[in-house]
């Protein structure tokens, strides 16, 4: 009973990262063929990066105010 579950878990652990990488590469190639999609993706990435920076700054500010050390 346990052996098939272990086999499935190991197969997923091995194949999922590779499959995800393949899907990512295919998506990038398809995006490059459609400039509107590529531009929208680049714009979204920039906005998300800015949001991430702002969030980190806010967390640091709150941590400092509360006296919580952060790394």
C-alpha positions as CSV (number, residue, x, y, z in Angstrom):
1,X,0.0,0.0,0.0
2,X,2.7,2.5,0.9
3,X,5.0,1.5,-2.0
4,X,2.8,3.0,-4.8
5,X,2.4,6.2,-2.8
6,X,6.1,6.6,-2.4
7,X,6.7,5.9,-6.1
8,X,4.2,8.5,-7.0
9,X,5.7,11.1,-4.6
10,X,9.2,10.5,-6.0
11,X,8.0,10.7,-9.6
12,X,6.3,14.0,-8.9
13,X,9.3,15.3,-7.1
14,X,11.4,14.5,-10.1
15,X,9.1,15.4,-13.0
16,X,7.2,18.5,-11.8
17,X,10.2,20.9,-11.8
18,X,11.2,19.7,-15.2
19,X,7.7,19.9,-16.6
20,X,7.2,23.4,-15.1
21,X,10.4,24.5,-16.7
22,X,9.3,23.2,-20.1
23,X,5.9,25.0,-19.7
24,X,7.7,28.2,-18.7
25,X,10.0,28.0,-21.8
26,X,7.0,27.3,-24.1
27,X,5.1,30.2,-22.6
28,X,8.0,32.6,-23.1
29,X,8.3,31.6,-26.8
30,X,4.6,32.1,-27.4
31,X,4.7,35.4,-25.6
32,X,7.5,36.6,-27.8
33,X,5.4,36.0,-30.9
34,X,2.6,38.2,-29.6
35,X,4.0,41.7,-28.8
36,X,0.8,42.9,-26.9
37,X,1.0,39.9,-24.5
38,X,4.8,40.4,-24.1
39,X,4.3,44.1,-23.3
40,X,1.5,43.4,-20.8
41,X,3.6,40.8,-19.1
42,X,6.6,43.1,-18.8
43,X,4.4,45.9,-17.4
44,X,2.9,43.5,-14.9
45,X,6.3,42.2,-13.8
46,X,7.5,45.8,-13.2
47,X,4.4,46.6,-11.2
48,X,4.8,43.5,-9.1
49,X,8.5,44.2,-8.5
50,X,7.6,47.7,-7.3
51,X,4.9,46.3,-5.0
52,X,7.4,43.8,-3.6
53,X,9.9,46.6,-2.8
54,X,7.2,48.7,-1.1
55,X,6.0,45.7,0.9
56,X,9.5,44.9,2.1
57,X,10.0,48.6,3.1
58,X,6.7,48.5,5.0
59,X,7.6,45.3,6.8
60,X,11.0,46.8,7.8
61,X,9.3,49.9,9.1
62,X,6.8,48.0,11.2
63,X,9.4,45.7,12.5
64,X,11.6,48.6,13.5
65,X,8.7,50.3,15.3
66,X,7.8,47.0,17.1
67,X,11.4,46.3,17.9
68,X,11.4,43.0,16.0
69,X,14.7,42.1,14.4
70,X,14.5,41.2,10.8
71,X,17.1,39.7,8.5
